[in-house]
Amino acid sequence: MTVRKAVTTRAVTEVDEFDIDTDVLVVGYGAAGAAAAFEAARAGARVLVVDRAGGAGGASALSGGEIYLGGGTPVQRACGFDDTPEEMAAFLTAALGPSADPAKIAEYCAGSVEHFHWLVDRGVPFTPSLWDAPTWVPPTDDGLMWLGENSWPFTESARPAPRGHRPAAHDFGGRLLMECLTEAAETARAGTLFDTYVTNLVIAEDRTVIGVVARRYGREIAIRARRGVILTTGGFVDNDAMLAAHAPHLLGHTKVSAGTDDGSGILMAQALGAGVRHMGAGQVGISLIPGLAARGMVVNARGQRFVNEDTYPGRIGQAALFRQNMGGAWAGGDTAVWVIVDEEGFEAVPEPQRWGVRPTHVGETPEELERLTGLPDGALVDTVRRYNEFAARGADLDFHKASRWLRPLTPPLAAIDVKAGVRPPAESGDRRGTGASVFTLGGLHTDLDGHVLDLGGSSIGGLFAAGRVANGLHGFGYISGTSLGDGTFFGRRAGTAAARNE
Amino acid sequence: MTVRKAVTTRAVTEVDEFDIDTDVLVVGYGAAGAAAAFEAARAGARVLVVDRAGGAGGASALSGGEIYLGGGTPVQRACGFDDTPEEMAAFLTAALGPSADPAKIAEYCAGSVEHFHWLVDRGVPFTPSLWDAPTWVPPTDDGLMWLGENSWPFTESARPAPRGHRPAAHDFGGRLLMECLTEAAETARAGTLFDTYVTNLVIAEDRTVIGVVARRYGREIAIRARRGVILTTGGFVDNDAMLAAHAPHLLGHTKVSAGTDDGSGILMAQALGAGVRHMGAGQVGISLIPGLAARGMVVNARGQRFVNEDTYPGRIGQAALFRQNMGGAWAGGDTAVWVIVDEEGFEAVPEPQRWGVRPTHVGETPEELERLTGLPDGALVDTVRRYNEFAARGADLDFHKASRWLRPLTPPLAAIDVKAGVRPPAESGDRRGTGASVFTLGGLHTDLDGHVLDLGGSSIGGLFAAGRVANGLHGFGYISGTSLGDGTFFGRRAGTAAARNE
């Protein structure tokens, strides 16, 4: 049994005096916190944002900066794509399922164009051009990218349109996004207090949340929040005891976080009776180069294909980790996942976009590559033959990869062991050599205004949440940009609702 | 958002008077409740068992009655098997993982021979003979059966010994087991009260649990429990809102329960701050005849094999549902799973043991069967060829099915659509035609004495749990007999601990 420090709620009678008094307290200064702080301040509330780190940013600032937006944004239209909130919702329902929140998805998609303009008004720049190939992070400042919308099975349920919007930064745009959002929050006169780790919620006699207790430089301080506390503390990927209890498949992989996703916000709210959803769900950044995978095959330890290689790469990662036992969470051992590609496919991805990935094995024939990689006799031979038949007829009968990416693989063939990883560390940056970098999607149950809901589905007075501390839009699936997306979108709602909670 | 009735804890000050006074109150009269009641009464406590139904039994009485026992029981020895607690623990760690509870597994295995004798002393009969083929429920009164121990990958980590112990009843033994356990509890002078649905825990000012409030024939009654309340209320497979929040893959399938696994015990304890574990985990009874599967191939919608067909059939079910998208929880639609078998394999399973299953398609050649079943061109042809090569060399290089079950498949070949189901309903009885019948494994976090633990891992005064309301031994894997096994084993511990809680 893992012994953890108990998380308790403090009664106001246990608090001698409040050191700080504000209207709205935002706990955590990533993208969700900044969006919440901005809106709360703009609505006229006194706002304080605290963060345990020495400055703003959190995991948001380390991210690629993609924000999932659509329904007909100016960037989509400039790139020649029609889109509607309904098509966007149909895609997200399929991609974020099972059991993605239909009401949140509908609201998010209906408000997406407005949210785009809100980001632009906060200074976030989007270049109106498209990066048109599978990738984790385009090497350009293109403002639009596909995130699986034009891949099977999503092509069956929604008209494809690219919706990955990215700030105009080469490579990782999270830092730029955070600069814009924190400047907006501070211009709106939200105050900040860093090096402050919130440990307990403070409740009134009627169990309404009226403040917090925090540790700051070894001292305990109490902060009064007259209109509400908004938790934007992130997920729990840094808490191995919580992973073991709820999402053990994610244990042992590289953690995508700023090192502070310890689940504290979830636990503080649960101690007050909050409900949670989908605590077993996780995003899986698989350590492969999507452009190489799309031009070749991805196979499991039996040499079988298991996914269309042109889809959103996080979907390949989830399939590898949750279904193919990469990582070895299930009995049978940590199994390999391989990218198989020929020279033409390898060279088609420019060297800088390969992030240092090289073939781990090269065979003059499929038979030789099979021997070198230790795949079972005949497995790769069969799979290459079948794949090349599909390429010849222009149709992938098994996994429906788009014909654009289907081309017979011509020996010599290279195999890339996904566990050899991607260097340098990137959004898919697997620093431990497990083939995967992960974060959690499960979290607090919230309503459309960010109220935290209790086990019976009623809102808890004075308590709000947004960003990865909440479950947000997500079922067990994931698409890049939906974290910064739902964090900022519902963070804004939470900020507005808290400010009005007089 | 699903609106549920709020679950609240009642302060003792809100209870006018207690209608009934006892020492130990057991809530739920399945196998765990009966075991707890017996031990609490034997330890000298006044015991009352309540159940919402009109009599004892719950899901336990509807089950096959298997109890997972080993470490060298008399039945194992009589059948010629050596076994040790260490081998048993190694198997369970692999089979119940990821993140199965190591302390509980060690305790359970160390105490397993004693627990066998306890069951025998309660009158549970075990015939000392072995049923030696994969099955859900043997059609004999054999007291011992394999539950995957002699199948890959478990053969890699533990010396195989059969550990499925079953009461001497033809077919389903759960009713006989429950008759023995309830008679034991009542002989030990545990009282019973039926038609009584517990709705709230009652707590003292120090938050210790001191009783419950229940509904009985439309009236609210309060029961004082001076030494403790033991929750044995079952899982939450009958609560679709909880499934959507925690285990959406299980939605829509046949529910293995007595219709009362509504999660009420979990919610009542959570309202008091209890922690939970592995709420996404589920057992999957796949609607196939294990003896047919072992003699043939199980393939997915691409005609690929994905598991060794001679393993514990629940493992095939978990793989089908969680990894092959049978049920369609993930995007891409509800995909088929097929059993492919030839005439010799089909006839080798006696007609009564086929539970009415018939081929849904028959082809004179693999090519014809492929066309009839709609499998992609060439898929089944490749897989049959590869399988027959493995059979010829006596080694399944892909999934390591034991050579005993490897035999070339000779046309004509039959395909059985798993979603066509199994009739009559059985332990694997899929009454809705989805191909699966399911129950939940996640639940309350408990210690070795059945104390319910809070979010920080500290025990909650006066509150115990056992059976499927608790997470017990389980990670995300499952083996038949571990539910009745951990329910009765840790139910006994909880009963003893509660009786001593003066």
Chai-1 contact restraints between the chains, C-beta under 6 A:
chainA,res_idxA,chainB,res_idxB,connection_type,confidence,min_distance_angstrom,max_distance_angstrom,comment,restraint_id
A,V3,B,G457,contact,1.0,0.0,6.0,A-B,restraint_1
A,R4,B,G456,contact,1.0,0.0,6.0,A-B,restraint_2
A,R4,B,G457,contact,1.0,0.0,6.0,A-B,restraint_3
A,K5,B,G456,contact,1.0,0.0,6.0,A-B,restraint_4
A,A6,B,G456,contact,1.0,0.0,6.0,A-B,restraint_5
A,A6,B,S458,contact,1.0,0.0,6.0,A-B,restraint_6
A,V7,B,L455,contact,1.0,0.0,6.0,A-B,restraint_7
A,V7,B,G456,contact,1.0,0.0,6.0,A-B,restraint_8
A,A94,B,A331,contact,1.0,0.0,6.0,A-B,restraint_9
A,P98,B,P248,contact,1.0,0.0,6.0,A-B,restraint_10
A,P98,B,A329,contact,1.0,0.0,6.0,A-B,restraint_11
A,S99,B,A244,contact,1.0,0.0,6.0,A-B,restraint_12
A,S99,B,P248,contact,1.0,0.0,6.0,A-B,restraint_13
A,P153,B,A331,contact,1.0,0.0,6.0,A-B,restraint_14
A,P153,B,G332,contact,1.0,0.0,6.0,A-B,restraint_15
A,A244,B,S99,contact,1.0,0.0,6.0,A-B,restraint_16
A,A245,B,R277,contact,1.0,0.0,6.0,A-B,restraint_17
A,P248,B,P98,contact,1.0,0.0,6.0,A-B,restraint_18
A,P248,B,S99,contact,1.0,0.0,6.0,A-B,restraint_19
A,L267,B,L455,contact,1.0,0.0,6.0,A-B,restraint_20
A,Q270,B,L455,contact,1.0,0.0,6.0,A-B,restraint_21
A,A271,B,L455,contact,1.0,0.0,6.0,A-B,restraint_22
A,R277,B,A245,contact,1.0,0.0,6.0,A-B,restraint_23
A,G280,B,G280,contact,1.0,0.0,6.0,A-B,restraint_24
A,R302,B,D398,contact,1.0,0.0,6.0,A-B,restraint_25
A,Q304,B,Q304,contact,1.0,0.0,6.0,A-B,restraint_26
A,R323,B,R323,contact,1.0,0.0,6.0,A-B,restraint_27
A,A329,B,P98,contact,1.0,0.0,6.0,A-B,restraint_28
A,A331,B,A94,contact,1.0,0.0,6.0,A-B,restraint_29
A,A331,B,P153,contact,1.0,0.0,6.0,A-B,restraint_30
A,G332,B,P153,contact,1.0,0.0,6.0,A-B,restraint_31
A,P376,B,L397,contact,1.0,0.0,6.0,A-B,restraint_32
A,P376,B,D398,contact,1.0,0.0,6.0,A-B,restraint_33
A,D377,B,L397,contact,1.0,0.0,6.0,A-B,restraint_34
A,D382,B,D382,contact,1.0,0.0,6.0,A-B,restraint_35
A,L397,B,P376,contact,1.0,0.0,6.0,A-B,restraint_36
A,L397,B,D377,contact,1.0,0.0,6.0,A-B,restraint_37
A,D398,B,R302,contact,1.0,0.0,6.0,A-B,restraint_38
A,D398,B,P376,contact,1.0,0.0,6.0,A-B,restraint_39
A,L455,B,V7,contact,1.0,0.0,6.0,A-B,restraint_40
A,L455,B,L267,contact,1.0,0.0,6.0,A-B,restraint_41
A,L455,B,Q270,contact,1.0,0.0,6.0,A-B,restraint_42
A,L455,B,A271,contact,1.0,0.0,6.0,A-B,restraint_43
A,G456,B,R4,contact,1.0,0.0,6.0,A-B,restraint_44
A,G456,B,K5,contact,1.0,0.0,6.0,A-B,restraint_45
A,G456,B,A6,contact,1.0,0.0,6.0,A-B,restraint_46
A,G456,B,V7,contact,1.0,0.0,6.0,A-B,restraint_47
A,G457,B,V3,contact,1.0,0.0,6.0,A-B,restraint_48
A,G457,B,R4,contact,1.0,0.0,6.0,A-B,restraint_49
A,S458,B,A6,contact,1.0,0.0,6.0,A-B,restraint_50
